[in-house]
Amino acid sequence: MPIHPREPHPTVQDQAGPAPEGTERRPRRDLPPSGPPTGPGTATDEEPGPDAAGGPALSEDEHTTAIRELEDRWRRALADLDNLRKRHVRELERERTVERSRTAAAFLPVLDNLELALAHAGADSGAIVEGVRAVRDQAVNVLELLGYPRHAETGVPFDPARHEVVAVVQDPDAPPGTVVEVLRPGFGDGERQLRPAAVTVAKRE
């Protein structure tokens, strides 16, 4: 029985050494490629787990508890805001009441002097006139102390911010555009003006 020589295994031949000169060594298709593994299922393509995101994910009960805590904080903030608004309204109303009381108290002496003038109505008429004039001056002084000075000047240029024209008259002795007569005095200046003075103004030529 003839004995045939055994052919060397391809892997053994590759491990024996490099290929002879002049020949091209082809890559083996039956061997796994060198380098780090790639493709689906490898460690590099795996998605990061819960630990990589900073800790384990919250459970449903923990989510519910967190939402309830936020709702409770929100309701408390709304309650605090409503209490602050109500306290501000009360303080504002109290300040208004105090200011009205101060103003009314400032006019009490004026009323007292009017009562005295009426009580002496049967006496000398000249004294009554002087008494009423004194009461008027006292009331004007009270308004001035409150920040509303009286304006009843004549011969001054017309100022639309302080004067209200009631009539325009021809007056040869007055320069055009000046106040000839004050029919009703004004009180206050600028933003603190109670009312403008009602005046007649000289006609412009």
C-alpha positions as CSV (number, residue, x, y, z in Angstrom):
1,M,0.0,0.0,0.0
2,P,1.6,3.3,-1.1
3,I,2.2,6.0,1.5
4,H,1.5,9.5,0.4
5,P,3.3,12.3,2.1
6,R,1.2,14.6,4.3
7,E,0.8,18.2,3.1
8,P,1.6,20.8,5.7
9,H,-1.4,22.6,7.3
10,P,-1.8,26.1,5.9
11,T,-1.5,27.6,9.4
12,V,1.7,25.8,10.1
13,Q,3.1,27.1,6.8
14,D,2.2,30.7,7.8
15,Q,3.8,30.4,11.2
16,A,7.1,28.9,9.7
17,G,8.2,32.3,8.5
18,P,7.8,34.9,5.8
19,A,6.9,34.1,2.2
20,P,9.7,33.7,-0.3
21,E,10.9,36.8,-2.1
22,G,9.0,37.7,-5.2
23,T,5.7,36.4,-3.9
24,E,2.8,38.4,-2.4
25,R,1.4,37.3,0.8
26,R,-2.4,37.4,0.8
27,P,-4.4,38.0,4.0
28,R,-6.1,34.9,5.4
29,R,-9.9,35.1,5.5
30,D,-10.3,32.4,8.0
31,L,-8.5,34.3,10.8
32,P,-10.0,37.0,12.9
33,P,-8.8,40.6,12.0
34,S,-6.3,42.2,14.3
35,G,-7.1,45.3,16.4
36,P,-9.9,46.2,18.8
37,P,-13.2,44.4,18.2
38,T,-15.9,46.4,16.4
39,G,-19.4,45.9,15.4
40,P,-22.7,45.5,17.2
41,G,-22.6,43.7,20.5
42,T,-19.1,44.9,21.4
43,A,-18.3,46.9,24.6
44,T,-17.7,50.1,22.6
45,D,-21.2,50.2,21.2
46,E,-23.0,49.6,24.4
47,E,-25.1,52.5,25.7
48,P,-24.1,53.9,29.1
49,G,-26.0,52.5,32.0
50,P,-27.8,54.3,34.8
51,D,-24.6,54.6,36.8
52,A,-22.9,56.6,34.0
53,A,-25.6,59.2,34.2
54,G,-24.9,60.2,37.7
55,G,-26.7,57.5,39.7
56,P,-29.6,55.1,39.4
57,A,-32.9,56.3,37.9
58,L,-35.6,57.5,40.3
59,S,-38.5,55.1,40.9
60,E,-42.1,56.1,40.3
61,D,-42.7,56.7,44.0
62,E,-39.7,59.0,44.2
63,H,-40.9,61.0,41.2
64,T,-44.4,61.3,42.9
65,T,-42.8,62.5,46.1
66,A,-40.6,65.1,44.3
67,I,-43.7,66.4,42.4
68,R,-45.7,66.8,45.6
69,E,-42.8,68.6,47.3
70,L,-42.6,71.1,44.4
71,E,-46.4,71.6,44.5
72,D,-46.3,72.3,48.2
73,R,-43.5,74.8,47.8
74,W,-45.5,76.5,45.0
75,R,-48.6,76.8,47.1
76,R,-46.7,78.2,50.0
77,A,-45.1,80.8,47.7
78,L,-48.6,81.8,46.4
79,A,-49.8,82.1,50.0
80,D,-46.9,84.3,51.0
81,L,-47.4,86.6,48.0
82,D,-51.1,87.0,48.8
83,N,-50.4,87.8,52.4
84,L,-47.8,90.4,51.3
85,R,-50.4,92.0,48.9
86,K,-53.0,92.2,51.7
87,R,-50.5,93.7,54.1
88,H,-49.5,96.3,51.6
89,V,-53.2,97.2,51.0
90,R,-53.8,97.6,54.8
91,E,-50.7,99.7,55.2
92,L,-51.6,102.0,52.3
93,E,-55.1,102.5,53.6
94,R,-53.8,103.3,57.1
95,E,-51.4,105.9,55.6
96,R,-54.3,107.4,53.7
97,T,-56.4,107.6,56.9
98,V,-53.6,109.2,58.8
99,E,-53.0,111.8,56.1
100,R,-56.8,112.6,55.9
101,S,-56.8,113.1,59.7
102,R,-53.9,115.5,59.6
103,T,-55.5,117.6,56.9
104,A,-58.8,117.7,58.7
105,A,-57.1,118.6,61.9
106,A,-55.3,121.5,60.2
107,F,-58.7,123.0,59.2
108,L,-60.2,122.8,62.7
109,P,-58.9,126.2,63.8
110,V,-60.4,127.7,60.6
111,L,-63.8,126.3,61.5
112,D,-63.5,127.6,65.1
113,N,-62.8,131.1,63.8
114,L,-65.8,130.9,61.5
115,E,-68.0,129.9,64.4
116,L,-66.7,133.0,66.3
117,A,-67.5,135.2,63.3
118,L,-71.0,133.9,63.1
119,A,-71.5,134.3,66.8
120,H,-70.7,138.0,66.5
121,A,-72.9,138.5,63.4
122,G,-75.1,141.1,65.2
123,A,-72.2,143.3,66.1
124,D,-70.4,145.8,63.9
125,S,-70.4,144.8,60.3
126,G,-66.9,146.1,59.8
127,A,-65.7,143.7,62.5
128,I,-67.5,140.8,60.7
129,V,-65.7,141.6,57.5
130,E,-62.4,141.8,59.2
131,G,-63.1,138.5,61.0
132,V,-64.0,136.7,57.7
133,R,-60.9,138.1,56.0
134,A,-58.8,136.8,58.9
135,V,-60.4,133.3,58.5
136,R,-59.7,133.4,54.8
137,D,-56.1,134.2,55.4
138,Q,-55.8,131.4,57.9
139,A,-57.3,128.9,55.5
140,V,-54.8,130.0,52.8
141,N,-52.0,129.6,55.3
142,V,-53.1,126.1,56.0
143,L,-53.1,125.2,52.4
144,E,-49.7,126.7,51.9
145,L,-48.4,124.6,54.8
146,L,-49.8,121.5,53.2
147,G,-47.8,122.3,50.0
148,Y,-50.5,124.2,48.0
149,P,-49.6,128.0,47.9
150,R,-52.2,130.5,46.6
151,H,-51.7,132.2,43.2
152,A,-53.7,135.4,42.4
153,E,-51.1,137.6,40.8
154,T,-52.0,140.1,38.1
155,G,-49.8,141.8,35.5
156,V,-47.8,138.5,35.1
157,P,-47.4,136.8,31.7
158,F,-50.1,134.2,31.0
159,D,-48.8,130.6,31.8
160,P,-51.0,127.8,30.6
161,A,-49.6,125.5,33.3
162,R,-50.9,127.9,36.1
163,H,-53.7,129.9,34.4
164,E,-57.1,129.0,32.9
165,V,-58.3,131.7,30.5
166,V,-61.9,132.7,31.1
167,A,-62.0,135.8,28.9
168,V,-59.8,137.9,26.7
169,V,-60.2,141.7,27.0
170,Q,-58.8,144.7,25.3
171,D,-56.8,146.7,27.8
172,P,-54.5,149.5,26.5
173,D,-52.7,149.7,29.8
174,A,-51.7,146.0,29.9
175,P,-49.1,144.4,27.7
176,P,-50.7,141.7,25.4
177,G,-50.7,138.2,26.8
178,T,-50.6,139.3,30.5
179,V,-53.1,138.5,33.3
180,V,-55.5,141.5,33.8
181,E,-57.8,140.1,36.5
182,V,-58.0,136.9,38.6
183,L,-61.5,135.7,38.9
184,R,-60.7,132.6,41.0
185,P,-57.3,132.0,42.7
186,G,-55.3,128.9,42.0
187,F,-53.5,126.7,44.5
188,G,-50.4,124.6,44.1
189,D,-47.6,124.3,41.6
190,G,-46.6,121.7,39.0
191,E,-47.6,118.2,39.8
192,R,-49.0,119.4,43.2
193,Q,-51.5,121.8,41.7
194,L,-55.0,121.6,43.1
195,R,-56.4,123.9,40.4
196,P,-55.2,126.6,38.0
197,A,-56.2,130.3,38.5
198,A,-59.1,131.5,36.4
199,V,-58.0,134.7,34.8
200,T,-58.8,137.3,32.1
201,V,-55.9,138.0,29.7
202,A,-55.1,141.1,27.6
203,K,-55.8,140.7,23.9
204,R,-52.8,140.5,21.6
205,E,-52.6,143.0,18.8
